[in-house]
Amino acid sequence: MIIIQIGQLAEQLGVHRNTIRNWIRVGKLPARSVPGKRYLVSESDFNELCHSFGLDPQAMEVRRFTNGIRSGEESTMIHSDYQRIGERSARLRPNPRWADVCLTCGSCASACPVSGVDNLDPRKAVRMVVLGLEQELIDSQWPWKCTLCGKCEEACPMNVEIVAMLRACVGFGSAIRCPDRCTRAC
């Protein structure tokens, strides 16, 4: 398997980077997106592309993964971090579009009086909801440590409803346990 960067490959082939993107989009160059704005291409597809341009595939500057990777194993190696990401739901999002506008600028974290306590960061909580890790957020101590003061929402330039999200976490988590681990529902 080969990892390519579109700009670098376009420069080596003498085409525009949008041409490479179009080839990937229409399937002329079968590739899968991987972290870091890179693409994973099979060795045979890459060799075929190079031969169509009259280039030696071995002379191309790309990253090759051949050490001990068996067929089918590369997908679990590359995408192992993605297996934790769940399906998006509206359980903790009052408006399904609000979290998509988060800029992760840090305004909410700088305004939060408990930011940094047990690594609490409103940006991380928003990202967890966006990535479908809602249950992990509910099970964490973050919703219980938040004072629900609303300073994060006041500071947010995109009006992300962080307090409503954390209030919903407390609502879902209160029947399960309270921070004192008592038997009553708080």
MARRO-468959 format. One line per 8 residues: their letters; for each residue x, y, z of C-alpha. Coordinates in steps of 0.1 Angstrom, whole numbers, plus 2048, in hexadecimal, padded with zeros to 3 digits. Each point is the difference from the previous one (the first is absolute). Example, Ala and Ser with C-alpha at 12.3 -4.5 7.8 and 13.67 -1.06 7.14 Angstrom:
% MARRO-468959
as) 87B 7D3 84E; 80E 822 7F9
END
This chain:
% MARRO-468959
miiiqigq) 800 800 800; 80B 823 7F8; 7F8 821 812; 7FE 81D 7E8; 7FC 826 805; 7EC 80F 7E4; 816 81F 7FB; 820 7EC 7FF
laeqlgvh) 7F2 7E6 7E8; 7F2 81B 7E9; 821 811 7FF; 812 7DF 7F7; 7E7 7F7 7E5; 7FE 824 7F2; 7DB 804 805; 7EB 817 816
rntirnwi) 7F7 7F3 823; 7DB 804 7F8; 806 7E7 7E4; 80C 7E6 819; 7E2 808 816; 7E8 7FB 7E3; 811 7DF 7F7; 7FB 7F4 824
rvgklpar) 7DC 80D 801; 7F5 7EE 7E0; 814 7E0 807; 81B 803 7E6; 819 7FF 81C; 7F1 7E9 81C; 80C 810 821; 7F4 803 824
svpgkryl) 804 81F 814; 816 7FD 81F; 809 819 81B; 816 81E 7F6; 7F0 807 7DE; 810 7E1 7F1; 7F2 7E3 7ED; 807 7DB 801
vsesdfne) 805 7F0 7DE; 808 7DC 7F7; 822 7F9 7F1; 7F0 7F2 7E0; 7EA 81F 7FB; 81D 817 806; 816 7EC 7E8; 7E5 802 7E5
lchsfgld) 7FD 826 804; 826 805 7FE; 802 7EA 7E1; 7E5 813 7EF; 816 81F 804; 81F 7EE 7F5; 810 803 823; 813 7E7 815
pqamevrr) 7EB 7F9 81F; 81F 7F8 815; 80E 822 7F8; 7E1 812 80E; 803 811 822; 7E4 7EF 813; 7FE 7ED 821; 7FD 7DA 7FC
ftngirsg) 7F3 7E8 81A; 80D 7DE 7F8; 80F 7F4 822; 7EA 7E4 80D; 7DF 80D 7F3; 7EB 7E4 7F3; 7E2 804 7E8; 7E3 80E 814
eestmihs) 815 809 81E; 806 824 7F4; 7DC 80B 805; 801 7F7 825; 823 80F 804; 7F6 821 7EF; 7DD 803 80E; 804 7F2 823
dyqriger) 7FB 822 80F; 7DF 804 7ED; 7F0 7E1 80E; 7F7 813 820; 7EC 81A 7EE; 7DB 7FA 802; 7E2 80B 7ED; 7F4 823 804
sarlrpnp) 7E0 805 812; 7EC 81D 80C; 7FE 7F3 824; 817 81B 80E; 7FD 81A 7E4; 7E0 815 801; 807 80B 7DC; 813 7E6 7EC
rwadvclt) 813 81B 7ED; 80E 814 81D; 81F 7EC 807; 80B 800 7DC; 806 825 802; 818 7FD 81E; 821 810 7F6; 813 7F1 81E
cgscasac) 80E 822 805; 803 7FC 826; 7EB 81E 809; 7E9 7E9 814; 81D 7F0 812; 810 821 809; 7DF 80D 80F; 7F8 7DF 813
pvsgvdnl) 808 803 826; 806 7DA 802; 813 7FB 7E0; 81E 7EB 806; 7F2 7EE 81F; 803 7DB 7F8; 808 80B 7DC; 7DD 80F 7FC
dprkavrm) 7FF 814 7E0; 7DF 80B 7F1; 80F 7FB 7DD; 808 7DC 808; 7DC 7FA 80C; 7F2 80F 7DF; 818 7EB 7EB; 7F5 7E1 813
vvlgleqe) 7DC 807 7F8; 808 807 7DB; 814 7E0 7FD; 7E5 7EA 80F; 812 7FB 821; 7E1 80B 814; 800 7E3 818; 824 806 809
lidsqwpw) 7F8 824 808; 7E2 7F6 815; 815 7E6 813; 81C 819 806; 801 818 81E; 800 81F 7EA; 7DA 806 800; 801 7FE 826
kctlcgkc) 81D 819 804; 7F1 81A 7E9; 7EF 81C 813; 7E8 808 7E3; 808 824 804; 7FD 807 7DB; 821 813 7FC; 80B 7E9 7E5
eeacpmnv) 7E0 807 7EB; 805 826 805; 824 7FE 7F4; 7F8 7E9 7E2; 801 813 7DF; 7EA 7E6 7EF; 7E5 7FD 81B; 806 7DB 807
eivamlra) 7E8 7F5 81B; 819 7F0 817; 7EC 804 820; 7E1 7EF 7F1; 816 7E3 7F5; 810 7FC 823; 7DE 803 810; 7F3 7E4 7EA
cvgfgsai) 81E 7EB 80A; 7F7 805 825; 7DC 7F7 7F8; 80B 7DF 7EF; 81A 7F8 81A; 7EC 809 81F; 7EB 7E1 800; 81F 7EB 7FC
rcpdrctr) 816 80F 81B; 808 820 812; 823 80D 807; 7FE 7F5 824; 7F8 7DC 7F4; 7E1 7FF 817; 7E1 7EC 7F8; 7E8 81D 7FC
ac) 7FA 811 7DE; 80E 823 803
END
